[in-house]
Amino acid sequence: MRSLRTGSTPASRVTRVLTGALTGFALLGGLLLSAPAAHAADEPLRDLADAKGKVIGTAVTGSKLTGTYGEIAAREFNALTPGNAMKWASVEPARGSFDWAEADRIVDFAEANGQQVRGHTLVWHSQNPDWLTNGTWTAAELRRLMTDHIATEVGRYRGRLATWDVVNEPFNEDGTYRQTLWYNGLGADYIAEALTAARAADPSAKLYINDYNVEGVNAKSTALYNLVRDLKARGVPIDGVGLQAHLILGQVPSTLQQNIQRFADLGVDVAITELDIRIDLPADSAELAQQAAEYRQVVNACVAVDRCAGVTVWGFTDSDSWIPDTFPGQGAATPYDENYAPKPAYHAIAEALGGTTTPPTDACTATYSVVNQWNTGFTGQVRIACDGAALSSWKVGWSYGAGQQITQAWNATCNQSGATVTCSNASYNGTVPDGGSVTFGFNGTWSGSNPVPVVTLG
């Protein structure tokens, strides 16, 4: 598992913060984010998944569960996974001092919206508190710390969570055990001990081992397979395996469904727990179409196996994805873009779950962005993009709400009368093909505030 993007905005990405689009904007977490009228499936994903007896989930950041972000999370998904809120460093940053605020917020939100919660994660080599990782512990002390932590966290949510990722990422790529605080201190049996402690803390929750690069048949997934087989033979409580599925465009394993089936044949459930498919930026329409096909491939593989519980995406919007900050130059990995518009991947998920989508009536959109801002000036741009339609000419308009004035424009002819601005194409960029886009820019002045306007495309 990997961390979702936090609420702070890295300096390298600050130009993405102020954006506006066709139907308006929402004030979210102190930042203005565009909220276009996103065309979704004819039925929400969660209804399609429910009809197939599957989970369609998303990782979420608790502090963002308001506005458009919260509306989509509630409408489209029947399960939530806390991206960071239940990790040990988050809940017990100082020994004996607990912070459950964000975890509670997510669980409360899920219960209010009829959603399952997947607890993530109890025993891992990463995102542990400093007091734990920097301590010197005997085996007995370490075992007690681990089992007490499990009893405390799982016990807090007893009867409220459907699933727990009890042990996360125990293996190296070659199938050997990862050398961690837990393995080095307790040996491989720490896994069985953690599962046993979790079962005692909540007998109703399903208990999983979760790992990455185990989606296809390989040395690492075979090590996980052998571990699960051995645990079951010993009577250790193990209900499922999580295949994280942090994938790269063009690299979905051909043995994915075969691998899901072989775990199912052991008598455990399987879940795709952290799906995203990253692309080298900027992503073009052909790459987004390929990404959609690969999302469909993953969901189809799960749908085809009865014991595949479902699919969780690791963040539903590119604005909340961990990919760009971890893999510079890559991104666009989730089913929704940064402005909460569903991408082809979203529609592919819907279709794999048996749904249909109606083509949007407004297949061309205009998006306003502030790309630079200083004392009393700013540089803005408008991007006109088409998906499912084309334009031979274009005109956009908006009204400023705080006295902003445009002083210079390029790649468009712009006129301002009072607060009203209209811009039309230049002689050389009126054509916008299906799958294409054009951008024009301008400089302006502002005083006091520089709110993002609502843009219309005519």
C-alpha positions as a printed Julia matrix, in Angstrom:
458×3 Matrix{Float64}:
   0.0     0.0     0.0
   1.07    3.54   -0.6
   0.01    6.84    0.94
  -2.63    8.97   -0.68
  -1.64   12.54   -1.33
  -1.97   14.6     1.82
  -3.87   17.83    2.16
  -0.81   20.0     1.53
   0.07   21.03   -2.0
   3.7    20.5    -3.08
   5.31   23.61   -4.55
   5.87   21.86   -7.86
   2.13   21.38   -8.21
   0.85   24.74   -6.92
  -0.23   25.85  -10.39
  -2.95   23.2   -10.31
  -4.67   24.6    -7.25
  -6.81   27.38   -8.78
  -9.0    25.94  -11.51
 -12.48   26.59  -12.79
 -14.67   24.83  -15.36
 -17.92   24.82  -17.25
 -20.43   24.49  -14.49
 -18.72   26.2   -11.61
 -16.52   25.61   -8.63
 -16.62   24.27   -5.11
 -14.8    25.57   -2.06
 -13.02   22.51   -0.7
 -10.45   22.43    2.09
  -9.65   26.13    1.59
  -8.79   25.69   -2.09
 -10.89   26.49   -5.14
 -11.33   23.35   -7.19
 -13.41   23.1   -10.32
 -16.54   20.98  -10.24
 -17.64   20.34  -13.82
 -20.82   18.48  -14.61
 -19.16   15.08  -14.85
 -21.06   12.55  -16.93
 -21.21    9.31  -15.0
 -22.65    5.89  -15.74
 -26.41    5.54  -16.07
 -26.26    3.75  -12.7
 -23.68    4.5    -9.98
 -20.82    2.04   -9.85
 -21.92    0.87   -6.41
 -25.35   -0.18   -7.71
 -23.75   -2.11  -10.56
 -21.34   -3.81   -8.14
 -24.11   -4.62   -5.67
 -26.04   -6.35   -8.44
 -23.05   -8.64   -9.01
 -22.36   -9.19   -5.33
 -19.05   -7.34   -5.59
 -17.33   -4.5    -3.8
 -16.32   -1.39   -5.71
 -14.32    0.7    -3.29
 -11.99    3.64   -3.09
  -9.27    4.81   -0.76
 -10.13    8.19    0.73
  -8.67   11.04    2.73
 -11.01   11.75    5.63
 -10.5    15.51    5.7
 -11.67   15.77    2.08
 -15.01   14.0     2.5
 -17.02   17.14    1.74
 -18.18   18.91   -1.41
 -17.74   17.21   -4.76
 -15.13   14.77   -3.4
 -17.51   13.54   -0.72
 -20.48   13.43   -3.09
 -18.64   11.18   -5.56
 -17.23    8.96   -2.82
 -20.72    8.42   -1.42
 -22.53    8.04   -4.74
 -20.18    5.77   -6.67
 -18.59    3.41   -4.13
 -19.97    0.82   -1.71
 -16.75    0.56    0.32
 -14.08    2.93    1.63
 -10.48    2.32    2.66
  -8.71    4.93    4.8
  -5.63    5.88    2.81
  -3.53    6.78    5.86
  -5.83    7.33    8.81
  -5.59    3.84   10.35
  -1.85    3.32   10.03
   0.03    3.01   13.3
   1.89    6.32   12.95
  -1.43    8.08   12.42
  -3.34    6.58   15.34
  -0.57    6.4    17.99
   2.11    8.99   17.12
   3.32    9.0    20.73
   3.22    5.86   22.82
  -0.09    5.67   24.63
  -1.4     8.85   22.95
  -4.07    8.13   20.34
  -5.61   10.17   17.55
  -8.69    8.57   16.03
 -10.24   11.71   14.54
  -9.7    11.03   10.85
 -10.32    7.3    11.12
 -13.57    7.95   12.98
 -14.58   10.51   10.36
 -14.21    7.94    7.58
 -16.06    5.2     9.46
 -18.89    7.58   10.37
 -19.14    8.8     6.76
 -19.26    5.23    5.47
 -21.96    4.19    7.92
 -24.03    7.26    7.04
 -23.84    6.27    3.37
 -24.36    2.52    3.69
 -20.75    1.63    2.84
 -18.34   -1.02    4.07
 -14.97   -0.03    5.5
 -11.72   -1.87    4.83
  -9.33   -1.34    7.74
  -5.83   -0.57    6.52
  -3.33   -1.55    7.87
  -2.28   -3.13   11.19
   1.21   -4.64   10.82
   3.55   -3.13    8.24
   7.19   -2.18    7.9
   6.37    1.43    6.95
   4.52    4.39    8.48
   5.16    3.2    12.0
   5.66    5.77   14.79
   9.23    6.78   15.59
   8.92    5.59   19.17
   8.3     2.08   17.84
  10.91    1.93   15.08
  13.62    3.64   17.14
  13.04    1.53   20.24
  15.03   -1.46   21.45
  12.71   -4.34   22.2
  13.0    -7.92   23.33
  10.95  -10.44   21.37
   8.42  -10.61   24.19
   8.09   -6.82   24.3
   7.72   -6.55   20.54
   5.08   -9.28   20.46
   3.13   -7.53   23.21
   3.34   -4.19   21.39
   2.02   -5.77   18.21
  -0.83   -7.69   19.78
  -1.83   -4.76   22.03
  -1.92   -2.47   18.99
  -4.14   -4.91   17.12
  -6.43   -5.38   20.11
  -6.75   -1.62   20.58
  -7.41   -0.63   16.97
  -9.48   -3.59   15.84
 -11.33   -3.53   19.14
 -12.23    0.13   18.72
 -14.12   -0.66   15.52
 -15.34   -4.13   16.48
 -18.42   -5.03   14.47
 -18.18   -1.9    12.3
 -15.52   -2.88    9.73
 -16.02   -5.59    7.14
 -12.35   -6.31    6.47
  -8.86   -5.71    7.83
  -5.54   -5.75    6.01
  -3.82   -7.34    8.97
  -0.33   -7.84    7.52
   0.91   -5.65    4.7
   3.75   -6.39    2.28
   5.58   -9.24    4.04
   7.58  -10.43    0.99
  10.52   -9.37   -1.14
  10.28   -9.62   -4.93
  12.04  -13.0    -4.96
   9.56  -14.49   -2.5
  11.78  -14.33    0.57
  10.5   -12.65    3.7
  11.13   -8.92    3.91
  13.6    -8.05    6.66
  11.45   -5.87    8.91
  11.09   -4.95   12.55
   8.53   -7.74   12.84
  10.31  -10.48   10.93
  13.69   -9.73   12.49
  12.23   -9.6    15.99
   9.66  -12.38   15.9
  10.4   -14.53   12.86
   7.91  -15.48   10.17
   5.35  -16.5    12.78
   4.56  -12.84   13.46
   2.05  -13.16   10.62
   0.12  -15.98   12.29
   0.26  -14.2    15.63
  -1.11  -10.98   14.11
  -3.97  -12.8    12.4
  -4.85  -14.65   15.59
  -4.88  -11.4    17.57
  -7.1    -9.72   14.99
  -9.61  -12.58   15.07
  -9.81  -12.33   18.85
 -10.39   -8.57   18.64
 -13.2    -8.83   16.07
 -14.47  -12.3    15.16
 -16.78  -10.89   12.46
 -14.19   -9.05   10.35
 -12.53  -10.79    7.41
  -8.75  -10.89    7.75
  -6.39  -10.36    4.82
  -2.72  -10.36    3.92
  -2.03   -7.61    1.39
   0.93   -7.14   -0.98
   2.03   -5.57   -4.27
   3.53   -7.16   -7.39
   1.54  -10.29   -6.6
  -1.13   -9.72   -9.24
   0.24  -12.29  -11.69
   1.82  -15.7   -11.16
   5.43  -15.07  -10.11
   7.89  -15.85   -7.33
   6.38  -13.31   -4.95
   2.76  -14.35   -5.47
   3.77  -18.0    -5.17
   5.39  -17.26   -1.81
   2.14  -15.63   -0.71
   0.19  -18.63   -2.03
   2.39  -21.04   -0.07
   2.04  -18.94    3.09
  -1.75  -18.9     2.86
  -1.85  -22.63    2.2
   0.33  -23.27    5.25
  -1.65  -20.93    7.49
  -4.89  -22.65    6.57
  -3.34  -26.06    7.2
  -2.36  -24.87   10.69
  -5.82  -23.48   11.43
  -4.63  -19.87   11.55
  -7.49  -17.46   10.76
  -6.94  -16.14    7.22
  -9.91  -15.12    5.1
  -8.38  -13.49    2.07
  -5.49  -12.03    0.13
  -5.25   -8.52   -1.23
  -3.6    -7.91   -4.59
  -2.71   -4.23   -4.53
  -2.5    -3.71   -8.32
  -0.44   -0.54   -8.56
   0.04   -1.06  -12.29
   1.83    0.65  -15.18
   0.15    1.2   -18.53
   0.78   -1.81  -20.75
   1.9    -4.07  -17.9
  -1.25   -5.77  -16.6
  -0.17   -9.38  -15.95
  -1.62  -11.85  -18.42
  -1.98  -14.37  -15.57
  -4.11  -12.09  -13.37
  -7.32  -14.12  -13.53
  -5.4   -17.39  -13.23
  -3.7   -16.07  -10.11
  -6.98  -14.91   -8.55
  -8.46  -18.34   -9.24
  -5.59  -20.27   -7.66
  -5.97  -18.34   -4.4
  -9.73  -18.86   -4.53
  -9.09  -22.58   -4.94
  -7.27  -22.5    -1.59
 -10.57  -21.49   -0.01
  -9.89  -17.79    0.59
 -11.37  -14.62   -0.83
  -9.34  -12.37   -3.11
  -9.63   -8.61   -3.48
  -8.0    -6.07   -5.76
  -7.2    -3.58   -3.02
  -5.27   -0.57   -4.39
  -5.83   -0.37   -8.14
  -4.34    2.42  -10.2
  -2.72    2.41  -13.64
  -0.14    5.13  -14.14
   0.81    6.79  -17.42
   3.77    8.89  -18.53
   2.61   12.52  -18.56
   1.09   14.2   -20.39
  -1.39   11.42  -21.15
  -2.95   11.54  -24.61
  -6.33   10.2   -25.73
  -4.85    6.94  -27.03
  -3.17    6.25  -23.69
  -6.36    7.04  -21.78
  -8.22    4.62  -24.06
  -5.61    1.93  -23.38
  -5.84    2.65  -19.66
  -9.61    2.18  -19.86
  -9.15   -1.18  -21.56
  -6.76   -2.25  -18.79
  -9.12   -1.13  -16.02
 -11.79   -3.2   -17.76
  -9.38   -6.16  -17.92
  -8.72   -6.02  -14.18
 -12.38   -5.69  -13.22
 -13.36   -8.44  -15.66
 -10.83  -10.78  -14.05
 -12.4   -10.19  -10.66
 -15.97  -10.52  -11.91
 -15.05  -13.86  -13.51
 -14.02  -15.47  -10.19
 -16.76  -16.04   -7.62
 -14.43  -15.59   -4.65
 -13.02  -12.3    -5.88
 -14.7    -9.95   -3.42
 -14.24   -6.82   -5.48
 -12.01   -3.99   -6.62
 -10.84   -0.92   -4.72
  -9.16    1.96   -6.54
  -6.37    3.78   -4.73
  -8.04    7.16   -4.84
 -10.76    7.88   -7.39
  -9.44   11.25   -8.62
  -6.07   12.3    -9.97
  -6.18   15.21   -7.5
  -5.85   12.72   -4.62
  -3.4    10.27   -6.18
  -0.02    9.38   -4.7
   1.53    8.71   -8.11
   2.82   12.14   -9.27
   4.66   12.82   -6.03
   6.18    9.33   -5.89
   6.87    8.76   -9.59
   7.73   12.18  -11.08
   6.6    12.42  -14.68
   3.85    9.84  -14.24
   0.23   10.19  -13.21
  -3.34   10.25  -14.59
  -3.71    6.91  -12.79
  -7.27    7.03  -11.45
 -10.81    6.89  -12.94
 -11.52   10.63  -12.5
  -9.4    13.59  -13.58
  -8.24   16.36  -11.24
 -11.47   18.29  -11.87
 -13.69   15.32  -10.91
 -14.69   14.51  -14.48
 -14.95   10.76  -15.18
 -12.29    9.5   -17.57
 -12.61    6.59  -20.02
 -11.39    4.33  -17.2
 -14.51    5.14  -15.18
 -16.77    4.1   -18.04
 -14.73    0.92  -18.53
 -15.28   -0.03  -14.88
 -19.0     0.58  -15.28
 -19.18   -1.56  -18.4
 -17.19   -4.38  -16.77
 -19.74   -4.34  -13.93
 -22.55   -4.7   -16.46
 -23.52   -1.05  -16.78
 -24.12    1.24  -19.72
 -23.11    4.83  -20.31
 -24.87    7.49  -22.31
 -22.6     9.8   -24.32
 -22.43   13.26  -22.75
 -24.35   16.03  -24.49
 -21.57   18.53  -23.82
 -18.56   16.61  -25.08
 -16.44   19.77  -25.41
 -15.49   21.67  -22.27
 -13.65   24.85  -21.32
 -11.49   24.95  -18.21
 -10.11   28.16  -16.67
  -6.84   28.04  -14.7
  -4.7    30.57  -12.85
  -1.17   29.42  -13.66
   0.75   32.2   -11.9
  -0.16   34.96   -9.46
   1.72   37.79   -7.78
   0.96   40.96   -5.76
  -1.67   42.53   -8.07
  -1.22   40.51  -11.24
  -1.85   37.05  -12.59
  -1.48   34.84  -15.65
  -4.45   32.72  -16.61
  -5.3    30.24  -19.31
  -8.36   28.51  -20.73
  -8.16   25.01  -22.19
 -10.85   23.87  -24.63
 -10.97   20.09  -25.0
 -13.25   17.72  -26.91
 -14.05   14.08  -26.21
 -16.82   12.62  -28.36
 -17.32   15.75  -30.45
 -15.33   18.35  -32.41
 -15.4    22.12  -33.01
 -14.66   24.18  -36.11
 -14.69   27.44  -34.12
 -15.18   28.42  -30.51
 -16.06   31.26  -28.17
 -15.87   31.27  -24.38
 -17.15   33.73  -21.84
 -17.13   34.45  -18.14
 -17.84   37.21  -15.64
 -15.31   38.24  -13.03
 -16.61   38.63   -9.52
 -13.88   40.72   -7.88
 -12.95   43.44  -10.35
 -10.25   41.55  -12.25
  -9.14   43.1   -15.54
  -7.5    41.39  -18.52
  -4.56   43.41  -19.86
  -3.17   41.14  -22.58
  -4.22   37.92  -24.35
  -2.59   35.49  -26.77
  -3.89   32.71  -29.02
  -7.38   34.28  -28.8
  -9.2    37.57  -29.33
 -10.53   38.74  -25.98
 -12.78   41.67  -25.11
 -13.87   42.85  -21.67
 -16.85   45.05  -20.87
 -17.15   45.69  -17.17
 -16.96   42.28  -15.53
 -17.88   40.34  -18.69
 -15.15   38.74  -20.8
 -15.58   37.05  -24.18
 -12.77   35.31  -26.06
 -12.93   33.73  -29.51
 -10.49   31.65  -31.5
  -7.65   33.09  -33.52
  -7.51   32.41  -37.25
  -5.26   29.4   -36.75
  -6.77   27.52  -33.77
 -10.53   27.39  -34.25
 -10.55   23.66  -35.01
 -10.63   21.32  -32.02
 -10.77   17.66  -33.14
 -12.37   14.85  -31.17
  -9.77   13.93  -28.55
  -7.9    17.22  -29.05
  -7.55   20.52  -27.25
  -6.41   24.12  -27.66
  -5.25   26.57  -25.02
  -5.1    30.36  -24.89
  -3.65   32.6   -22.22
  -3.86   36.08  -20.79
  -2.44   38.43  -18.18
  -4.62   40.39  -15.79
  -4.79   42.45  -12.64
  -6.59   41.78   -9.39
  -7.06   43.43   -6.0
  -8.16   41.83   -2.76
  -9.07   38.45   -4.2
  -8.9    36.54   -7.47
 -11.75   34.0    -7.42
 -12.16   31.59  -10.3
 -15.09   32.43  -12.61
 -17.64   30.11  -14.16
 -16.72   29.59  -17.84
 -19.21   28.92  -20.63
 -18.36   27.51  -24.04
 -20.48   28.65  -26.98
